[in-house]
Amino acid sequence: MDLRGRGARLVTAVAAVTMLGGCGAFGTDGPVDAEGTAALPVTEPPEPPEPPEAATATPPTPPAPPAPPSGPLEVTVTATGDILTHSRVTVTAQRYAGGTGYDYTPMFAEVRPLLSAGDLTLCHLETPLSPDDTNLSVPDTLVFNTPHEMADALADAGVDGCDFASNHTMDQGLAGLEATEQVLRDAGMGYAGPTAHERRAGRAEVYPVETSSGTARVAHLAFTYTYPNSGTPTTTVPGEAPWLAEASWPVQGSEGILEQAHAAKEDGADFVVVSMHWGDEYQSMPNTVQQELAAELLASDDVDLIIGTHVHVIQPCARINGKHVIYGMGNFLSNQAPEFGLLPATQEGMVASFTLRRDEEGVVTTSMSYQPTRVDIRLAEFPTGPHVVQLVSPQNYPDTWQRTTATVDSLGGCDADPAHP
């Protein structure tokens, strides 16, 4: 690691952090995120021992590095937007469980076939997970904690792994970060993003995926804009875990992200997917920093797809160097809605499907399709709403369909086809 380069990135990041906005969690939970040592005595060194008379052994040969990936390969990666588990969503899950425990599975029933269909399905987890369902989120606070049953529901719905790069990463401290990763792994899913384990910092989560064209090794990296729950990007890193800088994009910049992506490719990854927690909250257009970062990352052969999270509304996609970025995927599950003074778009998200193809020359290109979604809340009929993620068509929710498709294409389009049931 070039520490001089890393330091330069930090200085640059400090100058850039005022250019972005923060992550929130409104809904009935209220506004969020507006979200030396002593000298030793000198002694004479001992005489070295005599070498053996017949030392014929040679040191072992180190293992050869893995051969770089080559040859045609294709894999489909499915992704969702923010899973923002407000306390009211958890009250609904408790109702689904009959009052004892929590059951989130009904919330994903309608989208389960889509989540299960891809070769690899990834989600963005916005809130920590509690292994023992204690110290859970309460209404009108900015600090979250979600029952571990959420991980079981996601796995049951077909999700293979999640990232937890969020302004809520440290809501429950380093212990909560460690617990969240463990809960996901105990549910059989992978984990990307900030980690409480120093030895894992800066390393991608790699998924060996069996496809019709062979085994594809898909690496997933994830980066947050802040650790203190700030409204703008920060370079502040918790003092007890300085390695968390590895998952901060304001610290890393494009250079540091590309270093990690390159390392994943060197370790044998066929494709690298990067999740970015970025953007101006509730704004449907990406800001300058988002667009500059996307262009720098996708210009490299080491990054093949960028998935944007955080702003809680849909943002457009773009195709750069033959590869896709979706700047914002909206809210996949939350309690945000116009009833709480928020934009209608906060109730909307998508299931996106990306086909990543590597040709005979090793060049990667992508294609994209997406299914608009909407969270059914219906406060007039339910005490907290059913919180079911619905599939949207031009017929059942024409306003959502029009708003989502128009926003996705608002930068000129990226050849992404909308689908509907």
DAJO-V921833 format. One record per backbone hydrogen bond with DSSP energy under -0.5 kcal/mol. CO is the residue of the C=O (numbers start at 1). NH is the residue of the N-H. E is the energy in kcal/mol with one decimal. If there is no record, write none. Layout:
BEGIN
CO/NH/E, CO/NH/E
END
This chain:
BEGIN
1/3/-1.1, 2/6/-2.2, 3/7/-2.5, 4/8/-2.0, 5/9/-2.0, 6/10/-1.8, 7/11/-2.2, 8/12/-2.5, 9/13/-2.6, 10/14/-2.0, 11/15/-1.3, 12/16/-1.0, 13/16/-0.7, 13/17/-1.6, 16/19/-2.1, 17/20/-1.0, 17/233/-0.7, 26/29/-1.1, 27/30/-1.5, 35/33/-0.7, 52/55/-0.8, 54/56/-1.3, 73/358/-3.1, 75/77/-0.5, 75/356/-3.1, 76/78/-0.5, 76/119/-0.8, 76/120/-1.6, 77/354/-3.0, 78/122/-2.9, 79/352/-2.5, 81/124/-1.0, 82/84/-0.8, 82/332/-2.2, 82/333/-2.0, 83/85/-0.8, 83/126/-2.0, 83/127/-0.6, 84/86/-1.7, 86/89/-0.7, 86/90/-1.5, 87/91/-2.0, 88/92/-1.8, 89/93/-1.9, 90/94/-2.1, 91/95/-1.9, 92/96/-2.4, 93/97/-1.4, 93/103/-1.8, 94/99/-2.8, 95/98/-1.7, 97/100/-0.7, 104/107/-1.3, 104/108/-0.6, 105/108/-1.4, 106/109/-0.8, 107/389/-2.8, 108/112/-1.2, 111/114/-0.6, 111/115/-2.2, 112/116/-2.1, 113/117/-0.7, 114/117/-0.7, 114/118/-0.7, 120/78/-3.3, 121/160/-2.4, 121/161/-1.3, 122/80/-1.2, 123/125/-0.6, 123/163/-2.2, 124/83/-1.9, 124/126/-0.6, 128/146/-1.8, 129/131/-0.5, 130/133/-0.5, 130/148/-1.0, 138/141/-0.8, 145/137/-2.4, 146/130/-3.3, 147/150/-1.8, 148/151/-1.2, 148/152/-1.0, 149/153/-2.2, 150/154/-2.3, 151/155/-2.4, 152/156/-2.4, 153/157/-1.7, 154/158/-0.5, 154/159/-2.4, 155/158/-1.2, 160/190/-2.3, 161/123/-1.8, 162/192/-1.7, 163/125/-2.8, 164/166/-0.9, 166/169/-1.5, 168/171/-1.7, 170/173/-1.6, 172/176/-1.5, 173/177/-1.9, 174/178/-2.4, 175/179/-2.4, 176/180/-2.3, 177/181/-1.9, 178/182/-2.1, 179/183/-2.8, 180/184/-2.0, 181/185/-2.3, 182/186/-2.9, 183/187/-1.3, 184/189/-2.3, 185/188/-1.7, 190/162/-1.8, 192/164/-1.9, 196/198/-0.7, 197/200/-1.8, 197/201/-0.6, 198/201/-1.2, 200/203/-1.9, 204/206/-0.5, 205/220/-2.8, 206/208/-0.6, 207/209/-0.8, 207/218/-2.7, 208/210/-0.5, 209/211/-0.5, 209/216/-3.3, 211/214/-1.5, 214/211/-1.7, 214/216/-0.5, 215/217/-0.5, 216/209/-3.4, 216/218/-0.8, 217/219/-0.6, 217/270/-2.3, 217/271/-1.8, 218/207/-3.1, 219/273/-3.3, 220/205/-2.3, 221/275/-3.0, 223/277/-2.5, 224/249/-1.9, 224/250/-0.5, 225/234/-2.2, 228/230/-2.4, 230/23/-0.6, 238/241/-1.6, 239/242/-0.5, 241/244/-2.2, 242/245/-1.7, 243/246/-2.1, 244/247/-1.7, 245/248/-1.6, 247/224/-2.7, 247/249/-0.6, 248/252/-2.7, 249/253/-2.9, 252/256/-2.1, 253/257/-2.0, 254/258/-2.6, 255/259/-1.8, 256/260/-1.8, 257/261/-2.4, 258/262/-2.8, 259/263/-2.2, 260/264/-1.9, 261/265/-2.1, 262/266/-2.8, 263/267/-1.7, 264/269/-2.3, 265/268/-1.7, 271/219/-3.1, 272/304/-2.5, 272/305/-1.0, 273/221/-2.6, 274/307/-2.6, 275/223/-2.1, 276/278/-0.9, 276/309/-2.6, 279/281/-0.6, 280/283/-1.9, 284/316/-0.7, 287/291/-2.0, 288/292/-2.6, 289/293/-2.7, 290/294/-2.5, 291/295/-2.1, 292/296/-2.2, 293/297/-2.6, 294/298/-2.7, 295/299/-1.0, 297/300/-1.3, 300/303/-0.8, 305/274/-2.8, 306/308/-0.5, 306/326/-2.0, 307/276/-2.7, 308/329/-1.1, 309/278/-1.8, 310/24/-0.6, 311/282/-2.4, 313/330/-1.1, 315/328/-0.5, 316/327/-2.4, 318/320/-0.5, 318/325/-2.2, 320/323/-1.8, 322/366/-2.2, 323/320/-3.2, 324/306/-1.9, 325/318/-2.3, 325/327/-0.6, 326/308/-2.4, 328/315/-2.4, 329/350/-0.6, 330/82/-2.4, 330/332/-0.6, 333/84/-2.9, 337/340/-1.8, 337/342/-1.1, 338/341/-2.4, 343/346/-1.7, 344/347/-1.8, 345/348/-1.6, 347/375/-2.6, 348/331/-2.0, 349/373/-2.2, 350/81/-0.7, 350/352/-0.5, 351/371/-2.7, 352/79/-2.5, 353/369/-2.3, 354/77/-3.2, 354/356/-0.7, 355/357/-0.5, 355/367/-1.6, 356/75/-2.1, 357/365/-2.3, 358/73/-1.8, 359/362/-2.0, 363/359/-2.2, 365/357/-2.9, 367/355/-2.1, 368/417/-1.6, 369/353/-3.2, 370/372/-0.5, 370/419/-2.9, 371/351/-2.1, 372/392/-2.3, 373/349/-1.7, 374/376/-0.6, 374/390/-3.5, 375/377/-0.6, 376/387/-1.5, 376/388/-1.0, 377/386/-0.5, 378/381/-1.5, 378/382/-1.7, 388/376/-3.0, 388/390/-0.7, 390/374/-1.6, 393/397/-1.6, 397/401/-2.4, 398/402/-2.6, 399/403/-2.6, 400/404/-2.8, 401/405/-2.4, 402/406/-2.2, 403/407/-1.9, 404/408/-2.6, 405/409/-1.5, 407/410/-1.6, 408/317/-1.9, 409/412/-2.0, 415/368/-0.5, 415/417/-0.5, 416/418/-0.5, 417/370/-2.1, 419/372/-0.6
END
